[in-house]
Amino acid sequence: MDMTTHVLTLPEVDLTYDVHGPLPTADGRAPLVMIGQPMDAGGFRALAAQFPDRTVITYDPRGLGRSTRRDGRTDSVPEVQAEDVHALVEKLGAGPVDLFASSGGAITALALVTAHPGDVRTLVAHEPPLVTVLPDAAAADRALTGVREAYQAKGFGAGMAAFIAMTSWQGEFTDAWFARPAADPAMFGLPSEDDGGREDPLLSERAVAVTAYRPDITALRAAPTRIVVAVGEESAGTFTARTVESLAALLEQQPTVFPSHHGGFVGDEYGYPGKPEEFARVLREVLDESR
């Protein structure tokens, strides 16, 4: 599949996006847009390759990858990110699009459907880390605060170890979680020494607005968009599986189960490969149900 790279210049950011395939689309179908957060377009290479018959659009969110922001900020506010995606959909001139959105990207997508419901035909929201929908929201927020504190105190290895432990925890964040000793970076093959960085988009304060987002359930249910809330089969019982269950219940649906884990669509780029071929088969089935 041929890929071309473009830059969409907006007042506050230069958004870089990749078009895999022709525009207008060869078969008249809507483009399939794939977004993440803090993952950029590179994380969707394996999944995009599974759709040679579709025109696939991937992009780097503002401040990440190749997209340079000029607003003097570093935070990732879902409503702001949603306006970027809206501008991209308008630039493509091929809406409403199909949208696969994972992790923080799924939260951006929910904000997009809320603000611009006509932009998206089908949204597959894969494991959005929505703290606010959990029954133990206050405890989950405290657990995430602990991750950021570990990162600020000791750097990337300590912060990522805390993040992995937190997102792997089964069930609600009870006293048993908070009584645990600090996660050891060496247990996860992570460096113990402090690298000095404190701007990681996942572990720093930059991510607070993402997990603190409160979805407008009334607006989402009223939107013409078909919303499919998705969870990885290996994620059962974990933080993002529970956020999916809560969001699905609010939208009066059952979660759709996808192969593999939270990043089940990735190849081996990050050392924790999913099952992109199997993942794509399920995604294709879900999207075809809208035809």
ROFIPA-338311 format. One record per residue: x, y, z of N, C-alpha, C in turn; residue in one letter; residue number from 1. Coordinates in Angstrom, 1 decimal. Each point is the difference from the previous one (the first is absolute). Example, Ala and Ser with C-alpha at 12.3 -4.5 7.8 and 13.67 -1.06 7.14 Angstrom:
BEGIN
  n_east  n_north    n_up  ca_east  ca_north   ca_up  c_east  c_north    c_up  rest   nr
    13.2     -5.7     7.8     -0.9       1.2     0.0     0.9      1.2     0.0     A    1
    -0.4      1.1    -0.7      0.9       1.1     0.0    -0.8      1.1     0.8     S    2
END
This chain:
BEGIN
  n_east  n_north    n_up  ca_east  ca_north   ca_up  c_east  c_north    c_up  rest   nr
     0.8     -1.2     0.0     -0.8       1.2     0.0     0.9      1.2     0.0     M    1
    -0.2      0.9    -1.0      0.7       1.3     0.0    -0.3      0.9     1.1     D    2
     1.0      0.7     0.6     -0.2       0.9     1.1     0.6      1.3    -0.4     M    3
    -0.8      1.1     0.3      0.5       1.4    -0.1    -0.2      0.7     1.3     T    4
     1.0      0.9     0.3      0.0       0.7     1.2    -0.4      1.5    -0.2     T    5
    -0.8      0.6     0.8     -0.5       1.3    -0.2     0.1      0.8     1.3     H    6
    -0.1      1.3     0.0      0.0       0.8     1.2    -1.2      0.9    -0.1     V    7
    -0.8      0.0     1.0     -1.2       0.9     0.1     0.4      1.1     1.0     L    8
     0.1      1.2    -0.6      0.4       1.2     0.9    -1.2      0.6     0.6     T    9
    -0.1      0.0     1.3     -1.1       0.7     0.8     0.6      1.1     0.8     L   10
    -0.8      0.9     0.5      0.6       1.1     0.8     1.0     -0.3     1.1     P   11
    -0.2     -1.2     0.7      0.8      -0.3     1.1     0.9     -1.2    -0.2     E   12
    -0.1     -0.7    -1.2      0.7      -1.2    -0.2     0.2     -0.3    -1.4     V   13
     1.1     -0.7    -0.4      0.2      -0.6    -1.3    -0.3     -1.5     0.2     D   14
    -1.1     -0.5    -0.5     -0.3      -1.4     0.2     0.5     -0.8    -1.2     L   15
     0.8     -1.0     0.3      0.5      -0.9    -1.0    -0.9     -1.3    -0.1     T   16
    -0.4     -0.3    -1.2     -0.8      -1.2    -0.2     0.4     -0.8    -1.2     Y   17
    -0.3     -1.3     0.0      0.4      -0.9    -1.1    -1.3     -0.5    -0.6     D   18
     0.0      0.0    -1.3     -1.1      -0.6    -0.8     0.5     -1.3    -0.7     V   19
    -0.6     -1.1     0.4      0.3      -1.3    -0.5    -1.0     -0.3    -1.1     H   20
     0.3      0.1    -1.2     -1.0      -0.2    -1.1    -0.5      1.3    -0.6     G   21
    -1.0     -0.1    -0.9     -0.4       1.1    -0.8    -1.1      0.9     0.7     P   22
     0.0      1.3    -0.3     -1.0       0.9     0.4    -0.4      0.8    -1.2     L   23
    -1.3      0.0    -0.4     -1.1      -0.7     0.5     0.3     -1.5     0.0     P   24
    -0.7     -0.7     0.9      0.2      -1.5     0.1    -0.4     -0.7    -1.3     T   25
     0.6     -1.1    -0.3     -0.2      -0.7    -1.2    -1.4     -0.5    -0.1     A   26
    -0.6     -0.5     1.1     -1.3      -0.7     0.0    -1.1      0.9     0.5     D   27
     0.3      1.3     0.3     -1.1       0.9     0.4    -0.3     -0.2     1.5     G   28
     0.7     -0.9     0.7     -0.2      -0.2     1.4     0.7      1.1     0.8     R   29
    -0.5      0.2     1.2      0.7       1.0     0.9     1.4     -0.4     0.3     A   30
     0.9      0.9     0.2      1.3      -0.3     0.5    -0.1     -0.6     1.4     P   31
     1.0     -0.8     0.3      0.1      -0.6     1.4     1.1      0.7     0.7     L   32
    -0.4      0.8     1.0      1.0       0.8     0.7     0.4     -0.7     1.3     V   33
     1.3      0.0     0.3      0.5      -0.7     1.2     0.7      1.0     0.9     M   34
    -0.4      0.1     1.2      0.6       1.0     0.9     0.4     -0.6     1.4     I   35
     1.0      0.4     0.6      0.4      -0.4     1.3     0.4      1.2     0.8     G   36
     0.4     -0.2     1.3      0.5       1.1     0.9     0.6     -0.7     1.2     Q   37
     1.2      0.0     0.3      1.0       0.9    -0.7     0.7     -0.7    -1.2     P   38
    -0.5     -1.1    -0.4      0.5      -0.7    -1.2    -0.2      0.9    -1.3     M   39
     1.0      0.1    -0.8     -0.1       0.8    -1.2    -0.3     -1.0    -1.2     D   40
     0.2      0.5    -1.2     -0.4      -0.8    -1.2     0.8     -1.3    -0.1     A   41
     1.3      0.1     0.5      0.8      -1.2    -0.1    -0.5     -1.3     0.6     G   42
    -0.9      0.2     1.0     -0.5      -1.2     0.7    -1.1     -0.7    -0.8     G   43
    -0.4      0.6    -1.1     -1.1      -0.6    -0.8     0.5     -0.7    -1.3     F   44
     1.3     -0.1    -0.2      0.5      -0.5    -1.2    -0.5     -1.4    -0.3     R   45
     0.1     -0.9     1.0     -0.4      -1.4    -0.1    -1.4     -0.1    -0.3     A   46
    -0.9      0.8     0.7     -1.4      -0.1    -0.2    -0.4      0.6    -1.4     L   47
     0.6      1.1    -0.4     -0.4       0.6    -1.3     0.4     -0.9    -1.1     A   48
     1.0     -0.8     0.1      0.4      -0.9    -1.0    -1.0     -1.1    -0.2     A   49
    -0.8     -0.3     0.9     -1.1      -1.0    -0.1    -1.2      0.5    -0.8     Q   50
     0.0      1.2    -0.4     -1.2       0.6    -0.7     0.5      0.5    -1.4     F   51
     0.5     -0.8    -0.8      0.5       0.5    -1.3    -1.1      0.4    -0.9     P   52
    -1.3     -0.4     0.3     -1.1       0.4    -0.8    -0.7      1.3     0.5     D   53
     0.5      0.5     1.1     -0.6       1.2     0.5     1.0      1.2     0.0     R   54
    -0.4      1.2    -0.2      0.9       1.1     0.2     0.1      0.3     1.5     T   55
     1.1     -0.1     0.6      0.3       0.1     1.4     0.7      1.3     0.3     V   56
    -0.5      0.8     1.0      0.7       1.2     0.4     0.5     -0.1     1.4     I   57
     1.3      0.3     0.2      0.6       0.0     1.4     0.6      1.4     0.2     T   58
     0.1      0.4     1.2      0.6       1.3     0.3     0.7      0.1     1.3     Y   59
     0.8      1.0     0.2      0.7       0.2     1.2    -0.7      1.1     0.8     D   60
    -0.6     -0.3     1.2     -0.6       1.1     0.8     0.9      1.1     0.3     P   61
    -0.6      1.2     0.2      0.8       1.2     0.3     1.0     -0.2     1.1     R   62
     1.2      0.4    -0.3      1.1      -0.1     1.0     0.7     -1.4     0.0     G   63
    -0.5     -0.9    -0.8      0.6      -1.4     0.0     0.5     -0.3    -1.4     L   64
     1.0     -0.8    -0.1      0.5      -0.4    -1.3     0.5      1.2    -0.8     G   65
    -0.6      0.1    -1.2      0.4       1.0    -1.0    -0.9      1.2     0.1     R   66
    -1.0      0.1     0.9     -0.9       1.1     0.1     0.5      1.0     1.0     S   67
     0.3      1.2    -0.5      0.6       1.0     0.9    -1.1      1.1     0.4     T   68
    -0.1      0.2     1.3     -1.0       0.9     0.4     0.7      1.4     0.3     R   69
    -0.8      1.0    -0.2      0.4       1.4     0.2    -0.8      0.8     1.0     R   70
    -0.7     -0.8     0.9     -0.8       0.7     1.0     0.6      0.1     1.3     D   71
     1.3     -0.4     0.1      0.7       0.2     1.3    -0.4     -1.0     1.1     G   72
    -0.8     -1.0    -0.4     -0.5      -0.9     1.0     0.6     -1.4    -0.2     R   73
    -0.1     -0.9     1.0      0.4      -1.4    -0.1    -1.1     -1.0     0.4     T   74
    -1.1      0.5     0.5     -1.0      -0.9     0.5    -0.8     -0.6    -1.2     D   75
    -0.7     -1.1     0.2     -0.8      -0.6    -1.0    -1.4      0.0     0.4     S   76
    -0.7      1.0    -0.4     -1.4       0.2     0.3    -0.9     -0.6    -1.0     V   77
    -0.9     -1.0     0.3     -0.7      -0.7    -1.0    -0.9      0.9    -0.9     P   78
    -0.6      1.0     0.6     -0.8       0.9    -0.9     0.8      0.7    -1.0     E   79
     1.3      0.4     0.4      0.9       0.7    -1.0     0.4     -1.0    -1.1     V   80
     0.4     -1.2     0.5      0.4      -1.0    -1.0    -1.2     -0.4    -0.9     Q   81
    -1.2      0.0     0.5     -1.1      -0.3    -0.9    -0.2      1.1    -1.1     A   82
     0.3      1.2     0.4     -0.1       1.1    -1.1     1.0     -0.2    -1.1     E   83
     1.2     -0.6     0.4      1.0      -0.3    -1.0    -0.5     -1.1    -0.9     D   84
    -0.6     -1.0     0.5     -0.5      -1.1    -0.8    -1.1      0.5    -0.9     V   85
    -0.9      0.9     0.6     -1.1       0.5    -0.8     0.6      0.8    -1.2     H   86
     1.0      0.8     0.2      0.7       0.7    -1.1     0.6     -0.9    -1.0     A   87
     0.5     -1.1     0.5      0.5      -1.0    -1.0    -1.1     -0.7    -0.8     L   88
    -1.1     -0.3     0.6     -1.1      -0.6    -0.7    -0.5      1.0    -1.1     V   89
    -0.1      1.3     0.4     -0.4       1.0    -1.0     1.0      0.1    -1.1     E   90
     1.3     -0.1     0.3      1.0       0.1    -1.0    -0.1     -1.2    -1.0     K   91
    -0.3     -1.1     0.5     -0.1      -1.2    -0.8    -1.2      0.1    -1.0     L   92
    -1.0      0.7     0.5     -1.2       0.2    -0.9    -0.7     -1.3    -0.3     G   93
     0.1     -0.9     0.9     -0.6      -1.4    -0.3    -0.8     -0.5     1.2     A   94
    -0.5      0.9     0.8     -0.8      -0.5     1.2    -1.4     -0.3    -0.3     G   95
    -0.7     -0.7     0.9      0.5      -0.5     1.2     1.0     -1.1    -0.2     P   96
     1.0     -0.1     0.9      1.0      -1.0    -0.1    -0.3     -1.2     1.0     V   97
     0.6     -1.1    -0.2      0.1      -1.1     1.0     1.2      0.3     0.8     D   98
    -0.1     -0.2     1.3      1.1       0.4     0.9     0.3     -1.1     1.0     L   99
     1.2     -0.5    -0.1      0.5      -0.9     1.1     0.9      0.8     0.9     F  100
    -0.3      0.0     1.3      0.7       0.9     0.9     0.4     -0.9     1.2     A  101
     1.2      0.1     0.4      0.5      -0.8     1.2     0.5      0.8     1.1     S  102
    -0.2     -0.5     1.2      0.6       0.6     1.2    -0.4      1.5     0.1     S  103
     0.9      0.9     0.2     -0.4       1.4     0.1    -0.6      0.6    -1.3     G  104
     0.3     -0.7    -1.1     -0.6       0.4    -1.3    -1.5     -0.3     0.0     G  105
    -0.4     -1.0     0.8     -1.4      -0.3     0.1    -0.7      1.1     0.8     A  106
     0.7      0.6     0.9     -0.6       1.1     0.8    -0.2      1.2    -0.9     I  107
     1.1      0.3    -0.8     -0.1       1.0    -1.1    -1.2     -0.2    -0.9     T  108
    -0.2     -1.3    -0.4     -1.1      -0.3    -0.9    -1.4      0.2     0.7     A  109
    -0.1     -0.3     1.2     -1.3       0.3     0.7    -0.3      1.5     0.1     L  110
     1.1      0.8     0.2     -0.2       1.4     0.0    -0.3      0.5    -1.4     A  111
     0.5     -0.6    -1.1     -0.3       0.3    -1.3    -1.5     -0.2    -0.4     L  112
    -0.4     -1.2     0.4     -1.4      -0.4    -0.3    -1.0      0.9     0.8     V  113
     0.4      0.4     1.2     -0.8       1.0     0.8    -0.1      1.3    -0.7     T  114
     1.1      0.5    -0.5      0.0       1.4    -0.6    -0.4      0.0    -1.4     A  115
     0.3     -1.1    -0.8     -0.2       0.0    -1.4    -0.5     -1.4    -0.4     H  116
    -1.2     -0.3     0.4     -0.6      -1.3    -0.2    -0.1     -0.4    -1.5     P  117
     0.0      0.9    -0.9     -0.1      -0.3    -1.4     1.3     -0.4    -0.6     G  118
     1.1      0.1     0.7      1.3      -0.4    -0.5     0.3     -1.5    -0.1     D  119
    -0.7     -0.7     0.8      0.3      -1.5     0.1    -1.2     -0.8    -0.2     V  120
     0.2     -1.0    -0.9     -1.1      -1.0    -0.3     0.1     -1.1     1.1     R  121
     1.1     -0.6     0.1      0.2      -1.1     1.1     1.2      0.3     0.7     T  122
    -0.1      0.1     1.4      1.2       0.1     0.9     0.2     -1.3     0.7     L  123
     1.2     -0.5    -0.1      0.4      -1.1     0.8     1.0      0.5     1.1     V  124
    -0.5      0.1     1.2      0.7       0.6     1.1     0.7     -1.1     0.8     A  125
     1.3     -0.2    -0.2      0.7      -1.1     0.6     0.7      0.4     1.3     H  126
    -0.5     -0.5     1.1      0.6       0.2     1.3     0.3      1.4     0.4     E  127
    -1.0      0.9     0.0      0.3       1.4     0.5     0.2      0.0     1.5     P  128
     1.1      0.6     0.5      0.3       0.0     1.4    -0.8      1.1     0.8     P  129
    -1.3     -0.2     0.0     -0.9       1.0     0.6    -0.2     -0.2     1.5     L  130
     0.9      0.6     0.8     -0.1      -0.1     1.4    -1.4      0.4     0.5     V  131
    -0.6      1.0    -0.6     -1.3       0.6     0.6    -1.2     -0.9    -0.1     T  132
     0.1     -1.1    -0.8     -1.2      -0.9    -0.1     0.1     -1.1     1.0     V  133
     1.1     -0.2     0.7      0.2      -1.1     0.9    -0.8      0.2     1.3     L  134
    -0.5     -1.1     0.6     -0.6       0.1     1.3     1.0      0.4     1.1     P  135
     1.3     -0.4    -0.2      1.1       0.4     0.9     0.8      1.1    -0.6     D  136
    -0.6      1.0    -0.6      0.7       1.1    -0.7     1.0      0.7     0.8     A  137
    -0.4      0.3     1.3      0.9       0.8     0.8     1.3     -0.9     0.3     A  138
    -0.2     -1.2     0.3      1.2      -0.9     0.2     0.8     -0.2    -1.2     A  139
    -0.6     -0.1    -1.2      0.7      -0.2    -1.2     0.8      1.3    -0.3     A  140
    -0.5      1.1     0.3      0.7       1.3    -0.2     1.2      0.1     0.9     D  141
    -0.2     -0.5     1.2      1.1       0.0     1.0     1.1     -0.9    -0.5     R  142
    -0.4     -1.2    -0.6      1.0      -0.9    -0.5     0.8      0.6    -1.1     A  143
    -0.7      0.7    -0.9      0.7       0.7    -1.1     0.9      1.1     0.5     L  144
    -0.4      0.7     1.0      0.8       1.0     0.6     1.3     -0.6     0.6     T  145
    -0.1     -1.2     0.5      1.2      -0.7     0.5     0.9     -0.3    -1.1     G  146
    -0.5     -0.3    -1.2      0.9      -0.3    -1.2     0.8      1.3    -0.3     V  147
    -0.7      1.1    -0.1      0.6       1.3    -0.3     1.0      0.4     1.1     R  148
    -0.3     -0.3     1.2      1.0       0.3     1.1     1.2     -0.8    -0.1     E  149
    -0.1     -1.3    -0.4      1.1      -0.8    -0.1     0.9      0.5    -1.2     A  150
    -0.6      0.4    -1.0      0.7       0.6    -1.2     0.7      1.2     0.4     Y  151
    -0.7      0.9     0.7      0.7       1.3     0.4     1.1     -0.2     0.9     Q  152
    -0.1     -1.0     0.9      1.0      -0.2     1.0     1.3     -0.7    -0.6     A  153
    -0.3     -1.0    -0.9      1.2      -0.9    -0.4     0.1     -0.2    -1.5     K  154
    -0.8      0.7    -0.8      0.2      -0.1    -1.4    -0.8     -1.1    -0.7     G  155
     0.4     -0.3    -1.3     -0.8      -0.8    -0.9    -0.2     -1.4     0.5     F  156
     1.1     -0.7     0.4     -0.1      -1.4     0.4    -0.9     -0.2     1.2     G  157
     0.1      0.8     1.0     -0.9      -0.1     1.2    -1.4      0.3    -0.4     A  158
    -0.2      1.1    -0.8     -1.4       0.4    -0.4    -0.6     -1.1    -0.9     G  159
     0.7     -0.6    -0.9     -0.6      -1.0    -0.9    -0.3     -1.3     0.8     M  160
     0.9     -0.3     0.9     -0.2      -1.2     0.8    -1.3      0.2     0.8     A  161
    -0.2      1.2     0.6     -1.2       0.3     0.7    -1.2     -0.1    -0.9     A  162
     0.1      0.5    -1.2     -1.1       0.0    -0.9    -0.4     -1.4    -0.4     F  163
     1.0     -0.8    -0.3     -0.3      -1.4    -0.4    -0.7     -0.8     1.1     I  164
     0.5      0.2     1.2     -0.6      -0.6     1.2    -1.4      0.4     0.2     A  165
    -0.2      1.3    -0.1     -1.3       0.6     0.2    -1.0     -0.5    -1.1     M  166
     0.4      0.0    -1.2     -0.9      -0.4    -1.1    -0.2     -1.5    -0.1     T  167
     0.8     -0.8     0.7     -0.1      -1.4     0.0    -0.8     -0.5     1.2     S  168
    -0.3      0.9     1.0     -0.7      -0.4     1.2    -1.4     -0.5    -0.3     W  169
    -0.4     -1.1     0.6     -1.3      -0.5    -0.2    -1.0      0.5     1.0     Q  170
    -1.1      0.6    -0.6     -1.1       0.5     0.9     0.2      1.4     0.5     G  171
    -0.8      0.4     0.9      0.0       1.3     0.6     1.3      0.3     0.8     E  172
     0.3      1.3     0.1      1.2       0.4     0.7    -0.3      0.1     1.5     F  173
     0.2     -1.0     0.7     -0.4      -0.1     1.4     1.2      0.3     0.8     T  174
    -0.1     -0.2     1.4      1.1       0.2     0.9     1.2     -0.9    -0.4     D  175
    -0.3     -1.2    -0.5      1.0      -0.9    -0.4     0.9      0.5    -1.0     A  176
    -0.5      0.8    -1.0      0.8       0.6    -1.0     1.0      1.0     0.6     W  177
    -0.6      0.9     0.9      0.8       1.1     0.5     1.0     -0.5     1.1     F  178
    -0.2     -1.2     0.5      1.0      -0.5     0.9     1.2     -0.7    -0.6     A  179
    -0.1     -0.2    -1.4      1.1      -0.6    -0.7     1.3      0.8     0.0     R  180
     1.1     -0.7     0.0      1.3       0.8    -0.1     0.1      0.6    -1.4     P  181
     0.9      1.0    -0.2      0.2       0.6    -1.3     0.4     -1.1    -1.0     A  182
    -0.5      0.1    -1.2      0.4      -0.9    -1.1     1.5      0.1    -0.3     A  183
     0.6     -1.1    -0.2      1.5       0.0    -0.3     0.2      0.0    -1.5     D  184
     0.6      1.0    -0.5      0.2       0.1    -1.5     0.7     -1.2    -0.6     P  185
     0.9     -0.6     0.8      0.8      -1.2    -0.5    -0.9     -1.2    -0.3     A  186
    -1.1     -0.1     0.7     -1.0      -1.1    -0.2    -0.6      0.1    -1.4     M  187
     0.0      1.2    -0.5     -0.6       0.2    -1.4     1.0      0.2    -1.0     F  188
     1.3     -0.2     0.3      1.1       0.2    -1.0     0.2      1.5    -0.2     G  189
    -0.4      0.9     0.9      0.2       1.4    -0.2     1.2      0.5     0.8     L  190
     0.5      1.1    -0.5      1.2       0.6     0.7    -0.3      0.5     1.4     P  191
     0.9     -0.2     0.9     -0.2       0.5     1.4     0.5      1.4     0.2     S  192
     1.0      0.4    -0.9      0.6       1.3     0.2    -1.0      1.1    -0.5     E  193
     0.1      1.2     0.5     -0.8       1.1    -0.4     0.6      0.6    -1.2     D  194
    -0.8      0.1    -1.1      0.4       0.6    -1.3    -0.1      1.5     0.0     D  195
    -0.6      0.6     1.0     -0.1       1.4     0.1    -1.2      0.6    -0.7     G  196
    -0.7     -0.7    -0.8     -1.1       0.5    -0.7    -1.3      0.0     0.8     G  197
    -0.8      1.1    -0.2     -1.2       0.1     0.8    -1.2      0.4    -0.9     R  198
     0.1     -0.2    -1.4     -1.0       0.5    -0.9    -0.7     -1.1    -0.8     E  199
     0.2     -1.3     0.5     -0.7      -1.1    -0.7    -1.5      0.2    -0.1     D  200
    -0.5     -0.1    -1.2     -1.5       0.3    -0.2    -0.9     -1.0     0.7     P  201
     0.5     -1.2     0.4     -0.8      -0.9     0.7     0.1      0.1     1.5     L  202
     1.2      0.3     0.5      0.2      -0.1     1.4     0.0      1.3     0.8     L  203
     0.0      1.1    -0.8      0.1       1.4     0.7    -1.4      0.6     0.1     S  204
     0.0      1.2     0.5     -1.3       0.7     0.1    -0.7      0.3    -1.3     E  205
     0.7     -0.2    -1.1     -0.6       0.2    -1.3    -1.2     -0.9    -0.3     R  206
     0.0     -1.2     0.7     -1.1      -0.9    -0.2    -1.2      0.2     0.9     A  207
     0.1      0.9     0.9     -1.1       0.1     1.0    -1.4      0.3    -0.6     V  208
     0.0      0.9    -1.0     -1.2       0.4    -0.6    -0.7     -1.2    -0.8     A  209
     0.8     -0.9    -0.4     -0.5      -1.1    -0.8    -0.8     -1.0     0.9     V  210
     0.6     -0.4     1.1     -0.7      -1.0     0.9    -1.1      0.7     0.8     T  211
     0.1      1.3     0.1     -1.0       0.7     0.8    -1.2      0.4    -0.8     A  212
     0.0     -0.3    -1.3     -1.1       0.4    -0.9    -1.4     -0.6     0.4     Y  213
    -1.0      0.8     0.0     -1.4      -0.5     0.4    -0.8     -0.1    -1.3     R  214
    -0.3     -1.2    -0.5     -0.8      -0.1    -1.2    -1.4      0.5     0.2     P  215
    -0.5      0.6    -1.1     -1.4       0.5     0.0    -0.9     -1.1    -0.5     D  216
    -0.5     -0.9     0.9     -0.7      -1.2    -0.4    -1.3      0.4    -0.8     I  217
    -0.6      1.0     0.5     -1.3       0.4    -0.7     0.3      0.4    -1.5     T  218
     1.1      0.7    -0.2      0.3       0.4    -1.4     0.5     -1.2    -0.8     A  219
     0.7     -0.8     0.6      0.5      -1.2    -0.7    -1.1     -0.9    -0.4     L  220
    -1.0     -0.2     0.9     -1.1      -0.9    -0.4    -0.9      0.7    -1.0     R  221
     0.0      1.3    -0.1     -0.9       0.7    -1.0     0.7      0.1    -1.3     A  222
     1.3     -0.2    -0.1      0.7       0.2    -1.2    -0.3     -1.0    -1.1     A  223
     0.0      0.3    -1.3     -0.2      -1.0    -1.0     1.1     -1.0    -0.2     P  224
     1.1      0.3     0.7      1.2      -0.9    -0.1    -0.4     -1.4     0.7     T  225
     0.4     -1.0    -0.7      0.0      -1.4     0.6     1.2     -0.1     0.9     R  226
    -0.1     -0.1     1.3      1.1      -0.1     0.9     0.2     -1.5     0.5     I  227
     1.1     -0.5    -0.3      0.3      -1.4     0.5     1.2      0.1     1.0     V  228
    -0.3     -0.4     1.2      1.0       0.1     1.1     0.7     -1.4     0.0     V  229
     1.3      0.0    -0.1      0.8      -1.2    -0.2     1.0     -0.2     1.1     A  230
     0.3     -1.3     0.3      0.9      -0.4     1.0     0.8     -1.2    -0.5     V  231
     1.3     -0.1     0.4      0.8      -1.1    -0.4    -0.2     -1.2     0.9     G  232
     0.0     -1.2    -0.5     -0.3      -1.2     0.7     1.0     -0.2     1.1     E  233
     1.2      0.4    -0.1      1.0      -0.2     1.1     0.0      1.1     1.0     E  234
    -0.9      1.0    -0.1     -0.1       1.1     0.9    -1.0     -0.2     1.2     S  235
    -0.7     -1.2     0.0     -1.0      -0.2     0.9     0.4      0.3     1.4     A  236
    -0.9      0.8     0.7      0.2       0.3     1.4     1.0      1.2     0.3     G  237
     0.7      0.5    -1.0      0.9       1.1     0.1    -0.7      1.3     0.0     T  238
     0.8      1.1     0.2     -0.5       1.3     0.1    -0.8      0.4    -1.3     F  239
     0.6     -0.2    -1.2     -0.7       0.4    -1.2    -1.2     -0.9    -0.3     T  240
     0.1     -1.3     0.3     -1.2      -0.8    -0.2    -1.1      0.4     0.9     A  241
     0.3      0.5     1.2     -1.1       0.5     0.8    -0.6      1.3    -0.5     R  242
     0.9      0.9    -0.5     -0.6       1.2    -0.6    -0.9     -0.3    -1.2     T  243
     0.4     -1.0    -0.8     -0.8      -0.4    -1.1    -1.4     -0.5     0.5     V  244
     0.0     -0.9     1.0     -1.2      -0.5     0.5    -0.9      1.1     0.5     E  245
     0.5      0.9     0.7     -0.8       1.1     0.6    -0.5      0.9    -1.2     S  246
     0.8      0.3    -0.9     -0.5       0.9    -1.1    -1.0     -0.8    -0.9     L  247
     0.2     -1.2    -0.2     -1.0      -0.8    -0.8    -1.3      0.0     0.7     A  248
     0.0     -0.2     1.3     -1.3       0.0     0.8    -0.7      1.3    -0.1     A  249
     0.8      1.1     0.0     -0.6       1.3    -0.1    -0.7      0.2    -1.4     L  250
     0.6     -0.6    -1.0     -0.5       0.1    -1.3    -1.0     -1.1    -0.4     L  251
    -0.3     -0.8     1.0     -0.9      -1.1    -0.1     0.4     -1.0    -1.1     E  252
     1.2     -0.5     0.1      0.5      -1.0    -0.9     0.9     -0.9     0.7     Q  253
     0.4     -1.1    -0.6      1.0      -0.9     0.5     1.4      0.3    -0.7     Q  254
     1.1     -0.1     0.7      1.3       0.2    -0.7     0.2     -1.0    -1.1     P  255
     0.6      0.4    -1.1      0.4      -0.9    -1.0     1.5     -0.4     0.2     T  256
     0.2     -1.4     0.1      1.3      -0.5     0.3     0.9     -0.1    -1.2     V  257
     1.2      0.5     0.1      1.0      -0.1    -1.1     1.1     -0.9     0.5     F  258
     0.8     -0.5    -1.0      1.1      -0.9     0.4     1.1      0.8     0.8     P  259
     0.7     -0.7     0.8      1.3       0.5     0.6    -0.3      1.1     1.1     S  260
     1.0      0.9     0.2      0.0       0.8     1.1    -0.3      1.5    -0.3     H  261
     0.4      0.9     0.8     -0.3       1.4    -0.1     0.6      0.6    -1.4     H  262
     1.1     -0.5    -0.4      0.6       0.4    -1.3    -0.1     -1.2    -0.9     G  263
    -1.1     -0.7     0.0     -0.1      -1.2    -0.8     0.1      0.1    -1.5     G  264
     0.0      1.2    -0.5      0.1       0.3    -1.4     1.4      0.3    -0.5     F  265
     1.0      0.1     0.9      1.3       0.4    -0.4     0.8     -1.2    -0.4     V  266
     1.1      0.2    -0.8      0.9      -1.0    -0.3     1.1     -0.1     1.1     G  267
     1.2     -0.2    -0.4      1.1      -0.2     1.0     0.8      1.3     0.2     D  268
    -0.6      1.2    -0.4      0.8       1.2     0.1     0.3      0.4     1.4     E  269
    -0.8     -0.4     1.0      0.2       0.4     1.4     0.4     -1.1     0.9     Y  270
     0.3     -1.2    -0.6      0.5      -1.1     0.8    -1.1     -0.7     0.7     G  271
    -1.2      0.3    -0.2     -1.2      -0.7     0.6    -1.0     -0.2    -1.0     Y  272
     0.2     -0.8    -1.0     -0.9      -0.1    -1.2    -1.3     -0.6     0.4     P  273
    -1.0      0.5    -0.8     -1.3      -0.5     0.1    -0.3     -1.0    -1.0     G  274
    -1.2     -0.1    -0.5     -0.4      -0.9    -1.1    -0.7      0.8    -1.1     K  275
     0.8      0.8    -0.8     -0.6       0.9    -0.9    -0.9     -0.6    -1.0     P  276
     0.3     -1.2    -0.5     -0.8      -0.6    -1.0    -1.3     -0.5     0.5     E  277
     0.0     -0.6     1.2     -1.2      -0.4     0.6    -0.9      1.2     0.4     E  278
     0.7      1.0     0.6     -0.6       1.2     0.4    -0.8      0.7    -1.2     F  279
     0.7      0.0    -1.1     -0.6       0.7    -1.2    -1.2     -0.8    -0.5     A  280
     0.0     -1.3     0.1     -1.1      -0.8    -0.4    -1.3      0.4     0.8     R  281
     0.2      0.2     1.3     -1.2       0.3     0.8    -0.4      1.5    -0.3     V  282
     1.0      0.9    -0.2     -0.3       1.4    -0.3    -0.8      0.0    -1.3     L  283
     0.4     -0.7    -1.0     -0.6       0.0    -1.3    -1.5     -0.5     0.2     R  284
    -0.2     -1.0     0.7     -1.3      -0.6     0.3    -0.9      1.1     0.6     E  285
     0.5      0.7     1.0     -0.7       1.0     0.7    -0.4      1.2    -0.9     V  286
     1.0      0.4    -0.8     -0.3       1.1    -0.9    -1.0     -0.4    -1.2     L  287
     0.1     -1.2    -0.4     -0.9      -0.5    -1.1    -1.4     -0.1     0.5     D  288
    -0.2     -0.1     1.3     -1.4       0.0     0.5    -0.7      1.3    -0.2     E  289
     0.7      1.1    -0.3     -0.6       1.3    -0.2    -0.3      0.2    -1.5     S  290
     0.4     -0.9    -0.9     -0.3       0.3    -1.4    -1.4     -0.3    -0.4     R  291
END
